[in-house]
Amino acid sequence: MSGELTKARQRITSINSSLKQGKYMAAAQALNDAIVIMLSAQLMKSEREEFAQMLDDAVYALNNNKELRKVFPLVLNYTPGEEKKLLEQIFEMRKVLQEDVNEGAQKDLASMEARKQAELDRGQKHLEQQEFDQAKHVFDTLTSEYAGDAELKAEVAERYQKAGLNEEAVGYLSQAIKESPDSLHLYNRIGIVLRKMQDFQSAENYYKKALELTQADEYLFFNLGRLYFDWQRWDKTAEAAQRAVGLNPNFDQAKKLLAYAKKKMAEG
């Protein structure tokens, strides 16, 4: 138990440091942990007095931290021997602090998303004005700032695609797939762009990778069928369209694709 008491002492002595760093949740958690250890221990009189003084000092530090009081304005009350009551107060403090942390995180997330959107719009404006070098600079800077954000790269790729800059779109989608290799919609997107570029082999390779993830997506099979249609591989067009119809018997576009492929096969 002496090891646990040492841990309790360390937790209490860490409180001032946490407060100086603005880590109010850490300070409250440290006091909580110390009280829990103290309540579970069989303390000698001298140890009880020592801990009572340490708790009193910790409570004083918490109560007199101006920034903490802005978040949790209630004053903590501590009387030696009433550690359980103090624990209940610390519980309330932690709850309020957690709510503040969550609110702060939401604000940070909203701010980050607003920045992304603003930069996407700025890059889009350059695209619309055919200022492609400027657009590239904006998009490259943005995606570097949020490295690892596959969806952001996919968003940039879509803007490039709509502007007719398919090679740039493929570059961003390739990066997005490396970062999020299980995102089926990314394979679909890059397959469509490569098909439009008539890079049929590369498109097929991406669709095959997508099919390793799932065999239950009718749109994946339909897009694969569209690829083979443009490639004029009618037997494979029919096969892919048939799989799409098998998954969704009401998929009218897939039915039309299947009928056309069968017609071309019959023509020889």
C-alpha positions as CSV (number, residue, x, y, z in Angstrom):
1,M,0.0,0.0,0.0
2,S,3.0,2.3,0.5
3,G,3.4,2.3,-3.2
4,E,-0.2,3.4,-3.7
5,L,0.3,6.2,-1.1
6,T,3.4,7.4,-3.0
7,K,1.3,7.5,-6.2
8,A,-1.4,9.5,-4.4
9,R,1.2,12.0,-3.2
10,Q,2.6,12.3,-6.7
11,R,-0.9,12.9,-8.1
12,I,-1.5,15.7,-5.6
13,T,1.9,17.4,-6.2
14,S,1.2,17.3,-10.0
15,I,-1.9,19.6,-9.6
16,N,-0.1,22.9,-9.4
17,S,1.9,22.1,-12.5
18,S,-1.3,21.1,-14.4
19,L,-3.0,24.3,-13.4
20,K,0.0,26.4,-14.6
21,Q,-0.2,24.7,-18.0
22,G,-4.0,25.3,-18.2
23,K,-4.7,21.5,-17.9
24,Y,-7.6,21.8,-15.6
25,M,-9.1,18.4,-16.3
26,A,-5.8,16.8,-15.5
27,A,-5.6,18.7,-12.2
28,A,-9.1,17.7,-11.3
29,Q,-8.5,14.1,-12.3
30,A,-5.3,14.0,-10.2
31,L,-7.1,15.1,-7.1
32,N,-9.9,12.6,-7.8
33,D,-7.3,9.8,-8.1
34,A,-5.5,10.8,-4.9
35,I,-8.8,10.9,-2.9
36,V,-9.8,7.4,-4.2
37,I,-6.4,6.0,-3.2
38,M,-6.6,7.7,0.2
39,L,-10.1,6.3,0.9
40,S,-9.1,2.8,0.1
41,A,-6.0,2.9,2.3
42,Q,-5.6,2.2,6.0
43,L,-3.8,5.3,7.1
44,M,-1.9,6.0,10.2
45,K,-2.8,9.2,12.1
46,S,0.4,11.0,10.8
47,E,-0.4,9.9,7.2
48,R,-4.0,11.0,7.6
49,E,-2.9,14.4,8.8
50,E,-0.4,14.7,6.0
51,F,-2.9,13.9,3.3
52,A,-5.5,16.2,4.9
53,Q,-3.0,19.1,4.6
54,M,-2.1,18.1,1.0
55,L,-5.8,18.0,0.0
56,D,-6.4,21.3,1.7
57,D,-3.6,22.9,-0.3
58,A,-4.8,21.3,-3.5
59,V,-8.4,22.6,-3.0
60,Y,-7.0,26.1,-2.2
61,A,-5.0,26.0,-5.5
62,L,-8.0,24.9,-7.5
63,N,-10.3,27.5,-5.9
64,N,-7.8,30.3,-6.5
65,N,-7.1,29.6,-10.1
66,K,-8.9,32.5,-12.0
67,E,-9.0,30.8,-15.3
68,L,-10.5,27.6,-13.8
69,R,-13.1,29.6,-11.9
70,K,-14.3,31.0,-15.2
71,V,-15.2,27.5,-16.3
72,F,-16.2,26.1,-12.9
73,P,-17.3,29.0,-10.6
74,L,-18.3,26.9,-7.6
75,V,-16.0,26.9,-4.6
76,L,-14.8,23.5,-3.4
77,N,-15.3,22.9,0.3
78,Y,-13.1,20.5,2.2
79,T,-13.1,19.4,5.8
80,P,-10.7,16.7,7.0
81,G,-12.6,13.4,7.4
82,E,-15.2,14.4,4.7
83,E,-13.2,13.3,1.7
84,K,-16.2,11.6,0.1
85,K,-18.0,14.9,-0.1
86,L,-15.0,16.4,-1.7
87,L,-14.9,13.6,-4.2
88,E,-18.6,14.3,-5.1
89,Q,-17.6,18.0,-5.8
90,I,-14.7,16.9,-7.9
91,F,-17.0,14.7,-9.9
92,E,-19.1,17.7,-10.7
93,M,-16.1,19.8,-11.6
94,R,-14.8,17.0,-14.0
95,K,-18.3,16.8,-15.6
96,V,-18.3,20.6,-16.3
97,L,-14.7,20.6,-17.5
98,Q,-15.5,17.7,-19.9
99,E,-18.4,19.6,-21.3
100,D,-16.1,22.6,-21.8
101,V,-13.6,20.4,-23.5
102,N,-16.3,18.9,-25.8
103,E,-17.6,22.4,-26.6
104,G,-14.1,23.6,-27.4
105,A,-13.4,20.6,-29.6
106,Q,-16.6,21.2,-31.5
107,K,-15.6,24.9,-32.0
108,D,-12.2,23.8,-33.2
109,L,-13.7,21.3,-35.6
110,A,-16.1,23.9,-36.9
111,S,-13.3,26.4,-37.4
112,M,-11.2,23.8,-39.2
113,E,-14.1,22.8,-41.5
114,A,-14.8,26.5,-42.2
115,R,-11.1,27.0,-43.2
116,K,-11.1,24.0,-45.5
117,Q,-14.3,25.2,-47.2
118,A,-12.9,28.7,-47.6
119,E,-9.7,27.4,-49.2
120,L,-11.7,25.0,-51.5
121,D,-13.8,27.9,-52.6
122,R,-10.7,30.0,-53.3
123,G,-9.2,27.2,-55.3
124,Q,-12.4,26.7,-57.2
125,K,-12.5,30.4,-58.1
126,H,-9.1,30.1,-59.6
127,L,-10.2,27.0,-61.6
128,E,-13.3,28.9,-62.9
129,Q,-11.0,31.8,-64.0
130,Q,-8.6,29.2,-65.6
131,E,-5.9,30.3,-63.3
132,F,-4.6,26.7,-62.9
133,D,-1.2,27.4,-61.4
134,Q,-2.9,29.4,-58.6
135,A,-5.5,26.7,-58.1
136,K,-2.8,24.1,-57.8
137,H,-0.9,26.2,-55.2
138,V,-4.1,26.6,-53.1
139,F,-5.1,22.9,-53.3
140,D,-1.5,21.6,-52.7
141,T,-1.1,23.9,-49.7
142,L,-4.5,22.9,-48.2
143,T,-4.0,19.2,-48.6
144,S,-0.5,19.5,-47.1
145,E,-1.9,21.3,-44.1
146,Y,-4.4,18.5,-43.6
147,A,-2.2,15.6,-44.5
148,G,-3.9,12.3,-44.2
149,D,-7.4,13.7,-45.0
150,A,-8.4,11.4,-47.8
151,E,-11.9,12.9,-48.1
152,L,-10.4,16.4,-48.6
153,K,-8.2,15.0,-51.4
154,A,-11.2,13.4,-53.0
155,E,-13.0,16.8,-52.8
156,V,-10.2,18.5,-54.6
157,A,-10.1,15.7,-57.2
158,E,-13.8,16.2,-57.9
159,R,-13.2,19.9,-58.5
160,Y,-10.4,19.1,-60.9
161,Q,-12.5,16.5,-62.7
162,K,-15.4,19.0,-63.2
163,A,-12.9,21.4,-64.6
164,G,-11.7,18.8,-67.1
165,L,-8.3,18.4,-65.5
166,N,-8.5,14.6,-65.2
167,E,-4.8,13.9,-64.7
168,E,-4.8,16.2,-61.7
169,A,-8.0,14.4,-60.4
170,V,-6.4,11.0,-60.8
171,G,-3.3,12.2,-58.9
172,Y,-5.3,13.3,-55.9
173,L,-7.5,10.2,-55.9
174,S,-4.5,8.0,-56.0
175,Q,-3.2,9.7,-52.9
176,A,-6.6,9.5,-51.2
177,I,-6.7,5.7,-51.9
178,K,-3.3,5.2,-50.4
179,E,-4.5,6.9,-47.2
180,S,-7.9,5.2,-47.1
181,P,-7.6,1.9,-49.0
182,D,-10.9,0.6,-47.7
183,S,-13.0,3.5,-49.1
184,L,-15.0,1.9,-51.9
185,H,-16.3,5.2,-53.3
186,L,-12.7,6.4,-54.0
187,Y,-12.2,3.4,-56.3
188,N,-15.4,4.2,-58.1
189,R,-14.4,7.8,-58.6
190,I,-10.9,7.0,-59.9
191,G,-12.3,4.3,-62.2
192,I,-14.8,6.8,-63.7
193,V,-12.1,9.4,-64.3
194,L,-9.7,6.9,-65.9
195,R,-12.5,5.6,-68.1
196,K,-13.1,9.1,-69.4
197,M,-9.4,9.4,-70.0
198,Q,-9.7,6.1,-71.9
199,D,-7.0,4.6,-69.7
200,F,-9.1,1.4,-69.6
201,Q,-6.5,-0.9,-68.2
202,S,-5.7,1.3,-65.2
203,A,-9.5,1.8,-64.5
204,E,-10.0,-2.0,-64.6
205,N,-7.2,-2.5,-62.1
206,Y,-8.8,-0.1,-59.7
207,Y,-12.2,-1.8,-60.1
208,K,-10.7,-5.2,-59.4
209,K,-9.2,-3.8,-56.2
210,A,-12.6,-2.5,-55.2
211,L,-14.1,-5.9,-55.9
212,E,-11.7,-7.3,-53.4
213,L,-13.5,-5.2,-50.8
214,T,-17.0,-6.1,-51.7
215,Q,-19.1,-8.2,-54.2
216,A,-22.3,-6.6,-53.1
217,D,-22.3,-3.2,-54.7
218,E,-24.5,-3.0,-57.8
219,Y,-23.1,0.5,-58.7
220,L,-19.6,-0.9,-58.7
221,F,-20.5,-3.6,-61.2
222,F,-22.5,-1.1,-63.3
223,N,-19.5,1.3,-63.5
224,L,-17.3,-1.7,-64.4
225,G,-19.8,-2.5,-67.1
226,R,-19.6,1.1,-68.4
227,L,-15.8,0.7,-68.5
228,Y,-16.1,-2.4,-70.6
229,F,-18.7,-0.7,-72.8
230,D,-16.3,2.1,-73.7
231,W,-13.6,-0.5,-74.1
232,Q,-16.0,-2.5,-76.4
233,R,-15.5,-5.7,-74.6
234,W,-19.1,-6.8,-74.9
235,D,-18.8,-10.2,-73.1
236,K,-17.4,-8.5,-70.0
237,T,-19.9,-5.7,-70.3
238,A,-22.7,-8.2,-70.2
239,E,-21.1,-10.1,-67.2
240,A,-20.7,-6.9,-65.2
241,A,-24.2,-5.6,-66.0
242,Q,-25.7,-9.0,-65.1
243,R,-24.0,-8.9,-61.7
244,A,-25.5,-5.4,-61.2
245,V,-29.0,-6.6,-62.1
246,G,-28.6,-9.7,-60.0
247,L,-27.9,-7.4,-57.0
248,N,-30.7,-5.0,-57.9
249,P,-33.4,-6.3,-60.2
250,N,-34.9,-2.8,-60.5
251,F,-31.6,-1.3,-61.8
252,D,-33.0,0.0,-65.1
253,Q,-29.7,1.4,-66.4
254,A,-27.9,-1.9,-65.8
255,K,-30.7,-3.7,-67.6
256,K,-30.3,-1.5,-70.6
257,L,-26.5,-1.9,-70.5
258,L,-27.0,-5.7,-70.4
259,A,-29.5,-5.7,-73.3
260,Y,-27.1,-3.6,-75.4
261,A,-24.1,-5.8,-74.7
262,K,-26.1,-9.0,-75.5
263,K,-27.2,-7.3,-78.8
264,K,-23.6,-6.5,-79.7
265,M,-22.5,-10.1,-78.9
266,A,-25.2,-11.5,-81.1
267,E,-24.1,-9.3,-84.0
268,G,-20.8,-11.0,-83.7
